[in-house]
Amino acid sequence: MFIEQAYKGNNTWWRVVITAMMTMGIFIVNFIAYFIMTDEQLKDAYALMKDIPNNLSLFINLVPFVFLLGMLFLLVHFLNERSVLTLTTSRKKVDFKRIFFSFALIVFISVAGFAISYQMDSATIIWNFHPTKFFILLVISLLLFPFQIGLEEYLFRGYLMQQIGIVVKNRWFPLLVTSVIFGLFHSANPEVAEMGFGVMVFYIGTGLLLGIMTLMDESLELALGFHLGNNLMAALLLTSDFSALQTDALFRYSGAENTATTLNEMIVSIAITYPIILLILAKKYNWTNWKEKLTGKVSPLQTEEIAINE
């Protein structure tokens, strides 16, 4: 069982606190800054970010995740005394086919959704292809996004979900808590300032989707692939002035930002698209016993279970 993998390590409270705080630092700073800065200061900060060339800005924002993910892995290995594999899956080895499938699934859905939107309202979606800028964007995205989504998944759906789970001894609480934290830590994104705090529903809902994938499949692999595909599409396919990612994407949305319409589209994704995604994954990977896996109890691994898994 995935959450129970934490029992294979040293869970002394101060070790857990150090690991969590050192790797959550960038999210905590952004979260605090968002609430202590005035509206004028936030606007100035976002304007300053827009003055930086898109590819350079993306590079600056993603590079810290390389070091943070490395730090998380080192702390888990040396301080918590367990392998990164236990943070990834309850199986004996990582199943890369799962990562590739969920990646392909969200890429297909994103491209199909974009194609439909373009057919319905092509006037506001303009061709934005600049070969040199796009090639640089592609290289940065392929090299650095795996570290960004890796940190978020290994931290929220991996480390925090496991550590909270073995403390409260159930599955539903860490699922909800990590999803809310995941959402709140995106509060400094530009579209939150543009559309209001209601957009948190989308981020928290996405956290729930990724958390359900993780608990039902007893591993991070599907969440890793899905998250990577989602962020790559956000960076490479379509950008806008109020996007979280300002990139030299293939297309740019030139229309005026409509908060109500955007929020409605996000709600549709959560209410319709996300359940369909879960049904596809459930069918492919034969998920059963949903209630137990999502809300059941967490019990310490027996000695023989640890030996078998190792």
C-alpha positions as CSV (number, residue, x, y, z in Angstrom):
1,M,0.0,0.0,0.0
2,F,1.3,3.4,-1.0
3,I,0.9,5.5,2.2
4,E,2.2,2.6,4.3
5,Q,5.6,2.9,2.5
6,A,6.5,5.7,4.9
7,Y,6.8,3.1,7.7
8,K,9.9,1.8,6.0
9,G,11.7,5.0,7.0
10,N,12.7,6.9,10.2
11,N,9.6,9.0,11.0
12,T,11.0,10.9,14.1
13,W,9.0,14.1,14.1
14,W,11.9,16.5,13.8
15,R,13.2,14.6,10.7
16,V,9.8,15.0,9.0
17,V,9.6,18.7,9.9
18,I,13.0,19.4,8.5
19,T,12.4,17.6,5.3
20,A,9.0,19.2,4.8
21,M,10.0,22.7,5.6
22,M,13.2,22.7,3.6
23,T,11.4,21.5,0.5
24,M,8.2,23.6,0.9
25,G,10.1,26.8,1.4
26,I,9.5,28.2,-2.1
27,F,5.8,27.6,-1.8
28,I,5.5,29.1,1.7
29,V,7.4,32.2,0.7
30,N,5.1,32.7,-2.3
31,F,2.0,32.0,-0.2
32,I,3.0,34.6,2.5
33,A,4.1,37.2,-0.1
34,Y,0.7,36.9,-1.8
35,F,-1.2,37.8,1.4
36,I,1.1,40.5,2.8
37,M,1.5,42.4,-0.5
38,T,-1.0,45.1,-1.4
39,D,-2.9,44.9,-4.7
40,E,-0.7,47.6,-6.1
41,Q,2.5,45.7,-5.1
42,L,1.2,42.5,-6.7
43,K,0.4,44.4,-10.0
44,D,3.9,45.9,-10.0
45,A,5.4,42.5,-9.4
46,Y,3.5,40.8,-12.2
47,A,4.3,43.8,-14.5
48,L,8.0,43.4,-13.7
49,M,7.8,39.7,-14.5
50,K,6.2,40.5,-17.9
51,D,9.1,42.8,-18.7
52,I,11.5,39.8,-18.6
53,P,11.7,37.9,-21.9
54,N,9.4,34.9,-21.7
55,N,12.0,32.1,-22.0
56,L,14.3,33.8,-19.5
57,S,11.4,34.2,-17.0
58,L,10.4,30.6,-17.4
59,F,14.0,29.4,-16.9
60,I,14.4,31.6,-13.8
61,N,11.1,30.2,-12.3
62,L,11.9,26.5,-13.1
63,V,15.6,26.2,-12.1
64,P,15.0,26.3,-8.3
65,F,12.9,23.1,-8.7
66,V,16.0,21.2,-9.8
67,F,17.7,21.9,-6.5
68,L,14.6,21.4,-4.4
69,L,13.7,18.0,-5.9
70,G,17.3,16.9,-5.4
71,M,17.2,18.2,-1.8
72,L,13.9,16.3,-1.2
73,F,15.5,13.0,-2.5
74,L,18.6,13.5,-0.4
75,L,16.7,14.3,2.8
76,V,14.4,11.3,2.3
77,H,17.4,9.0,1.7
78,F,19.7,10.2,4.4
79,L,17.5,11.9,7.0
80,N,14.4,9.7,6.7
81,E,16.4,6.7,5.9
82,R,14.3,5.2,3.1
83,S,14.6,4.9,-0.6
84,V,13.1,7.2,-3.2
85,L,11.3,4.1,-4.6
86,T,9.1,4.1,-1.5
87,L,8.2,7.7,-2.2
88,T,7.2,6.7,-5.8
89,T,5.3,3.4,-5.7
90,S,4.3,0.4,-3.6
91,R,5.5,-1.9,-6.3
92,K,9.0,-3.4,-6.6
93,K,9.9,-1.0,-9.5
94,V,8.7,2.1,-11.3
95,D,6.3,1.4,-14.1
96,F,7.2,3.9,-16.8
97,K,4.4,2.7,-19.0
98,R,2.0,4.2,-16.5
99,I,3.7,7.5,-16.7
100,F,3.7,7.5,-20.5
101,F,0.0,6.5,-20.7
102,S,-1.3,9.3,-18.4
103,F,1.0,11.7,-20.2
104,A,-0.4,10.8,-23.5
105,L,-4.0,10.9,-22.2
106,I,-3.9,14.5,-21.0
107,V,-2.0,15.6,-24.1
108,F,-4.7,14.1,-26.3
109,I,-7.5,15.7,-24.2
110,S,-5.7,19.1,-24.2
111,V,-5.1,19.1,-27.9
112,A,-8.7,17.9,-28.6
113,G,-10.1,20.5,-26.3
114,F,-8.0,23.2,-27.9
115,A,-9.1,22.1,-31.4
116,I,-12.8,22.4,-30.4
117,S,-12.2,25.8,-28.8
118,Y,-10.4,27.0,-32.0
119,Q,-13.3,25.9,-34.2
120,M,-15.8,27.6,-32.0
121,D,-13.9,30.9,-31.7
122,S,-10.9,31.2,-33.9
123,A,-11.0,35.0,-34.0
124,T,-9.5,35.4,-30.6
125,I,-6.8,32.6,-30.9
126,I,-3.9,33.8,-33.0
127,W,-0.9,31.9,-34.5
128,N,2.1,32.9,-32.3
129,F,4.9,30.7,-33.7
130,H,8.4,32.1,-33.7
131,P,10.8,29.3,-34.6
132,T,13.8,30.4,-32.5
133,K,11.8,31.4,-29.4
134,F,9.6,28.3,-29.6
135,F,12.7,25.9,-30.0
136,I,14.2,27.5,-26.9
137,L,10.9,27.2,-25.0
138,L,10.7,23.5,-26.1
139,V,14.2,22.8,-24.8
140,I,13.6,24.6,-21.4
141,S,10.2,22.8,-21.0
142,L,11.5,19.3,-21.7
143,L,14.5,19.8,-19.5
144,L,13.0,21.6,-16.5
145,F,9.3,20.9,-16.2
146,P,10.0,17.3,-15.1
147,F,11.8,18.7,-12.0
148,Q,9.0,21.2,-11.3
149,I,6.2,18.6,-11.5
150,G,8.5,16.1,-9.8
151,L,8.9,18.3,-6.8
152,E,5.2,19.0,-6.5
153,E,4.1,15.4,-6.9
154,Y,6.8,13.9,-4.7
155,L,6.2,16.5,-2.1
156,F,2.4,16.7,-2.0
157,R,1.2,13.3,-3.3
158,G,4.3,11.5,-2.0
159,Y,6.0,12.7,1.1
160,L,3.2,14.8,2.7
161,M,0.4,12.3,1.9
162,Q,2.4,9.5,3.3
163,Q,3.6,11.2,6.4
164,I,0.1,12.7,7.3
165,G,-1.5,9.3,6.5
166,I,0.6,7.4,9.0
167,V,-0.1,10.0,11.7
168,V,-3.9,10.2,11.3
169,K,-4.1,6.5,10.3
170,N,-6.5,7.0,7.5
171,R,-6.5,7.9,3.8
172,W,-9.2,10.5,3.3
173,F,-7.7,13.1,5.5
174,P,-4.2,13.3,3.8
175,L,-6.0,13.2,0.4
176,L,-8.1,16.3,1.3
177,V,-5.4,18.2,3.2
178,T,-2.7,17.8,0.5
179,S,-5.2,18.8,-2.2
180,V,-6.1,22.0,-0.3
181,I,-2.4,22.8,0.4
182,F,-1.5,22.1,-3.2
183,G,-4.3,24.6,-4.3
184,L,-3.4,27.3,-1.8
185,F,0.3,27.2,-2.7
186,H,-0.7,28.2,-6.2
187,S,-2.4,31.4,-4.9
188,A,0.5,33.6,-6.1
189,N,-0.1,32.6,-9.7
190,P,-1.1,35.6,-12.0
191,E,-4.5,34.2,-12.9
192,V,-5.5,34.3,-9.3
193,A,-5.0,38.0,-9.2
194,E,-6.8,38.4,-12.5
195,M,-9.8,36.1,-11.8
196,G,-10.0,36.1,-8.0
197,F,-9.7,33.4,-5.3
198,G,-12.5,31.4,-7.0
199,V,-9.8,29.8,-9.2
200,M,-8.6,27.9,-6.2
201,V,-11.5,25.5,-6.8
202,F,-9.7,24.4,-10.0
203,Y,-6.3,24.0,-8.3
204,I,-7.8,22.1,-5.3
205,G,-9.9,20.0,-7.7
206,T,-6.8,19.1,-9.7
207,G,-5.0,18.2,-6.4
208,L,-7.9,15.9,-5.6
209,L,-7.7,14.3,-9.1
210,L,-4.0,13.6,-8.7
211,G,-4.4,12.4,-5.2
212,I,-7.2,9.9,-6.2
213,M,-5.0,8.6,-9.0
214,T,-2.2,8.1,-6.5
215,L,-4.3,6.3,-3.8
216,M,-6.2,4.1,-6.3
217,D,-3.1,3.1,-8.2
218,E,-0.9,2.9,-5.1
219,S,1.8,5.0,-6.8
220,L,2.8,8.4,-8.1
221,E,3.3,7.2,-11.7
222,L,0.0,8.3,-13.2
223,A,0.0,11.6,-11.4
224,L,3.6,12.3,-12.6
225,G,2.7,11.7,-16.2
226,F,-0.6,13.6,-16.0
227,H,1.0,16.6,-14.3
228,L,3.9,16.7,-16.8
229,G,1.6,16.5,-19.8
230,N,-0.7,19.2,-18.4
231,N,2.1,21.7,-17.7
232,L,3.8,21.1,-21.1
233,M,0.6,21.7,-22.9
234,A,0.0,24.9,-20.8
235,A,3.5,26.1,-21.8
236,L,3.7,25.0,-25.5
237,L,0.2,25.1,-26.9
238,L,-1.6,28.3,-25.8
239,T,-0.7,31.3,-23.7
240,S,-2.5,34.6,-22.8
241,D,-1.7,37.7,-20.8
242,F,-3.4,36.3,-17.7
243,S,-1.9,32.8,-17.8
244,A,0.2,31.4,-15.0
245,L,2.8,30.7,-17.6
246,Q,3.8,33.6,-20.0
247,T,5.5,31.7,-22.8
248,D,6.2,31.9,-26.6
249,A,3.6,29.2,-27.2
250,L,2.3,28.1,-30.6
251,F,-1.0,30.1,-30.1
252,R,-2.0,33.2,-28.1
253,Y,-5.4,34.0,-26.8
254,S,-6.0,37.7,-27.7
255,G,-9.5,38.2,-26.4
256,A,-10.4,40.0,-23.2
257,E,-10.3,37.9,-20.1
258,N,-13.8,36.9,-19.0
259,T,-13.7,35.7,-15.4
260,A,-17.1,34.1,-15.3
261,T,-16.5,32.2,-18.6
262,T,-13.1,31.0,-17.5
263,L,-14.3,29.9,-14.1
264,N,-17.2,28.0,-15.7
265,E,-14.8,26.2,-18.0
266,M,-12.7,25.2,-15.0
267,I,-15.8,23.9,-13.2
268,V,-16.7,21.9,-16.3
269,S,-13.2,20.3,-16.3
270,I,-13.6,19.3,-12.7
271,A,-17.2,18.1,-12.9
272,I,-17.1,16.3,-16.3
273,T,-13.6,15.9,-17.7
274,Y,-11.9,14.7,-14.4
275,P,-14.4,12.0,-13.7
276,I,-14.0,10.7,-17.3
277,I,-10.3,10.6,-16.9
278,L,-10.6,8.6,-13.7
279,L,-13.0,6.2,-15.4
280,I,-10.6,5.6,-18.2
281,L,-7.8,4.9,-15.8
282,A,-10.0,2.7,-13.6
283,K,-10.9,0.6,-16.7
284,K,-7.4,0.3,-17.9
285,Y,-5.8,-0.6,-14.5
286,N,-8.8,-2.5,-13.1
287,W,-9.2,-0.3,-10.0
288,T,-11.6,-1.8,-7.4
289,N,-12.5,-1.2,-3.8
290,W,-12.6,2.5,-4.1
291,K,-14.0,3.2,-0.6
292,E,-11.2,1.3,1.1
293,K,-8.5,2.8,-1.0
294,L,-9.7,6.4,-0.6
295,T,-11.1,6.4,3.0
296,G,-9.7,3.2,4.6
297,K,-7.4,2.8,7.6
298,V,-3.6,3.0,7.5
299,S,-1.8,0.3,9.5
300,P,1.9,-0.3,10.1
301,L,3.6,-2.7,7.7
302,Q,4.4,-6.1,9.2
303,T,8.0,-7.2,9.1
304,E,7.3,-9.9,6.5
305,E,5.6,-7.3,4.2
306,I,8.6,-5.0,4.4
307,A,10.9,-8.0,3.6
308,I,8.8,-9.0,0.6
309,N,8.7,-5.5,-0.9
310,E,12.4,-5.0,-0.4
